[in-house]
Amino acid sequence: MNAREKEAYLREYGLMKQKGKPFFPYAVAKDSLMAMLVVLTIVAMSIIFGAELGPKADPTTTTYVPRPEWYFFFLFELLRVIKPALLVPLATIGIPTICMVLLLLLPFYDRGPERRPERRPIATTAGIFTIIAMAYLTWLGASAGSPNEIDLKVAEKYNPGKLVVAQSGCLACHKIGENGNDGPGPELTDIADKLPKAAIRRTLDNPTAPMPSFAGMPENKKAAMVEFLAQLHGE
């Protein structure tokens, strides 16, 4: 900012200051009134609607679907997009931390006198892009299906078995494609190259601990599960 711009800025600031009102008590009173209104609204909603209580937590379940609060949906969806394990720390720690640091340091590196959005194209564009990106990721996270899903493309006749495998808790211990966990069970992406269909069936009925037995599963679901697993071949 040169001397001429600084002088014009100070002159405009002085005129606006003369027309304005002191922070106390005017701004304090309005902020206090709004804060009281928000608190009363929350109290009224808690009295009228009550707290939503779900079923008791079961630490032994393998089919629980974790869902974050709505204001973390954008980060939840970002983790779904970034699948490689090496990049997960970048998505969970790196990106949010960098954004928070840039936001906190904004008054120090943005020293321009202009505050009108149309005169600050770079800052305005960056702000709009950030809002749109977070809103889009939030919408995707809110409308996303269960993480207990398998992304592998299979023939239509194997889709029932894929659904049974996804809903039976298999992904809690096994990995299929990009979905699931890396243990304690082996990866099932190429299980058909290691075990024939009959062996897969026997394993489901008489597994090795800690895998649960599927002997009591309805026959149609078990058959669909075996058919799906028996066609999983590695590339």
C-alpha positions, -999 to +999 in steps of 0.1 A: +000+000+000+015+033-010+011+066+008-018+078-014-038+046-008-031+047+029-042+083+032-075+075+013-081+045+034-076+064+067-098+092+055-126+067+046-121+048+079-124+081+098-157+090+081-172+056+088-160+057+124-178+090+129-211+076+116-208+044+135-217+034+171-194+023+199-189-015+204-202-012+240-230-013+246-246-015+211-227-045+196-224-063+229-262-060+235-270-074+200-246-103+204-260-111+238-295-110+226-287-133+197-268-157+220-298-158+244-321-165+215-300-194+203-298-209+238-335-206+243-341-223+209-319-252+218-336-256+252-370-255+236-361-281+210-346-304+237-378-301+257-402-306+228-383-332+208-361-348+234-328-366+228-326-393+202-313-425+219-304-454+199-299-490+210-273-499+236-237-501+222-226-537+215-188-540+215-190-575+200-208-566+168-190-567+135-218-551+114-220-517+131-219-489+106-201-458+121-214-425+110-199-391+120-219-360+129-232-340+099-204-313+102-178-340+096-195-355+066-171-337+042-141-353+059-159-387+061-164-385+023-128-374+017-117-406+034-140-426+011-124-410-019-088-414-008-085-452-006-047-459-005-037-465+032-006-443+028-026-412+020-051-416+049-030-396+073-028-368+047-066-367+045-073-370+082-045-349+096-027-330+069-054-313+049-076-302+078-045-290+097-032-270+067-066-254+062-069-244+098-034-229+099-041-209+067-073-196+082-056-186+115-028-168+096-052-150+072-049-116+089-011-118+087-006-127+050-037-109+036-027-073+042-046-057+013-069-028+022-098-039-001-127-057+015-152-057-013-155-092-028-155-081-065-122-063-059-105-094-045-110-120-072-084-145-059-096-145-023-133-145-034-127-174-059-108-194-033-135-188-007-164-198-031-145-229-043-139-240-007-175-235+003-187-254-028-162-282-023-172-287+014-209-285+006-205-311-022-185-334+000-210-330+028-239-338+005-220-369-008-213-380+028-249-375+039-262-395+010-235-422+009-245-457+014-232-481+041-195-485+042-202-522+045-204-524+007-182-540-019-172-520-049-162-549-071-181-551-104-195-586-109-220-603-131-256-597-122-262-632-109-235-628-083-249-595-068-271-613-042-240-631-029-220-599-028-248-582-008-248-611+017-210-610+021-211-572+027-239-574+052-226-604+071-196-586+087-170-602+065-153-569+057-145-564+094-118-591+092-112-595+054-104-573+025-122-576-009-108-553-035-105-518-020-131-525+008-126-541+042-097-545+066-063-561+063-069-587+090-070-607+110-085-628+082-068-633+048-077-612+018-106-626-002-100-607-035-085-638-051-099-665-028-111-686-058-075-691-069-067-706-035-098-726-026-123-745-047-161-739-042-165-770-020-136-758+003-152-723+006-184-739+016-167-761+043-149-731+056-181-712+061-196-741+080-166-751+101-142-721+102-111-715+122-114-692+152-120-663+155-141-665+124-178-672+133-196-702+118-222-696+091-238-731+095-270-716+107-274-692+078-304-698+055-294-721+026-302-696-001-280-669+014-252-693+020-253-706-015-253-671-029-223-662-007-204-693-019-212-685-056-199-649-052-167-660-034-160-688-058-157-664-087-132-640-070-101-645-091-070-624-090-060-604-121 
